[in-house]
């Protein structure tokens, strides 16, 4: 317990004191996300907040896990470092979608091959249980890539990705604490501590964005946590087993995960690249309703909590039925928001969020322009 609390506090402190330094350096070096007709924000804002999140998370995790307790931790750290450099390069120099995808494949390969994070059982979903090795690797890679990008895609308004990240990591961290999984509890709550510190500077009006460095890190760690959660909670021999573990794991990541799968599906049906920009994300619909950034964030977090509660209380129905109920509820939730919007709104490219997956963070050196004060 002491390790977990100390790790969370250390992560918070490192990130809390690192962010102002990062903001100052970004001002001095003129490293900003430039507003344009596709962005939600209207002033230049630093987008290197992920650097502070990564620093707090990695330091606290490595110091909080007892030496020799988990061999897989070194591989999780290696995968996180790959994602860190992938994100930081995209935030500063801009990276193509293909290179980002290859980097994510490398990170996924590390945690699957060496970290032993793999979905090898479907938990009875559609009557399927144990699956072959190759199928489990493919399924796990797909899961890691989708979850990693889901936090990148949902990072469209101030505080949204961070608030959802705090919710998911707190839920996972509390579960792993009671299940006796110290390593994963430390990882989850260290990340939660870092994000909470970051949100102090990110809530509307934001002084800094987490950028790809932060959102991809959130996605990667959450993918590790949810796969471990499903394997642990779904095992009757563990100290804290849960029925419908896969459905509950899905519900914990419901808003970012469902939104990503829905948007990708719509783009593919329209014969467009799944990475092409549009205004079909849930936060766009809520903005169209006239909600400000804080209300959008609170609505999404409250909805995600509702999905978690729904899955937990219906867990006796089995994974297949619970997932079907979750999906049906999510479609109803989206439909109500979509059809409540003013008719004048549309889903064109105008005002697309700065954090869509193929967005290019325009980190420009604006040497001839004055820097606006926060």
Protein Blocks (a to p, Z undefined) as FASTA:
>chain_A
ZZmmmmmmmmmmmmmmmmmmmmmmmmmnopacdddfkbmbfbdcdfklmmmmmmmmmmmm
mmmpcghkamklmmmmmmmmmmmmmmmmmmmnopafklmmmmmmmmmmmmmmmnopacfb
gghpghiacdcfklmmmmmmmmmmmmmmmmmmmmmbghklmmmmmmmmmmmmmmmmmnop
aklmmmmmmmmmmmmmmmmmmpccdfbdebjmlmmmmmmmmmmmmmmmmmmmmpmkbmbd
cehklmmmmmmmmmmmmmmmmmmmmmmmnopafkbccdfbfklmmmmnopafklmmmmmm
mmmmmmmmmmmmmmmnojklmmmmmmmmmmmmmmmmmmmpcfkbccbfehpafkbfklcc
ddddffkbccddZZ
